[in-house]
């Protein structure tokens, strides 16, 4: 549990260290309404490569289609987490926009088709964790 929180905190720190000025999306400590969502997926045994393939070959494009801007995508660096943990950060215009984007994403026939095709041999993900984060007043501004 502690290790999981350290990984998420590290990922958030990296994202803020990048200045979060990626893809034209800016989140800053001075009250911008845009929000960041840190997502952690625990892939089922032996399924991480298939999950990464799905993300690379279609899911991230669907995020963009539905107004979710990818900021950072990564896998855990150290074993045993490196065999199953996938983390990423999305930027949304607001919490309300995030909810609408996810609802639209889940209803999208292209997502349903992509998911079905990628899971013919069983589900890829056993657990999804999502945390919305706000920058602190001492986060870097670029």
Steps between C-alpha positions, in 0.01 A plus 500: 500500500777743595698404192191566284458846651869575447471400133195723451663791685809459285295499182315815604831667584640412157188632330518830686875515442429488128309822547181336376519698186462202274257488213387855568357409840610712791422433865645740752483577867327832449152353471468387139181290479681221314556190704733205486404139543761242597393150398660175610415169336601165642514265205396140543785246499677496165277773352712816532640480146149458359381798704786716371422391144134599544600837644757562225279390213169660580406589855713816524352623171153449646603703805584789267174455309309544825693805625742325736857617446775250574779655707714201595490122445725256686557157647647431840879480487570237766393139535258362590285805413669527159314185399154640565482875579411758236459866598396806308386858545214666314410869496137608491340842461314445830365222724168527318676470164687194629174330594346578161814387316508167683126444447537575128812283477329201663200536268713531184452199268868529399603448867264208540641338187861567599445359848317193374770423243781542754331279760421189296734308734367661818495841668823698488448706816417372847494832682467867406581784740426863415606805699433863409782725613548874546835673475635655817580869527870414463462293181722625218348743251640499151 
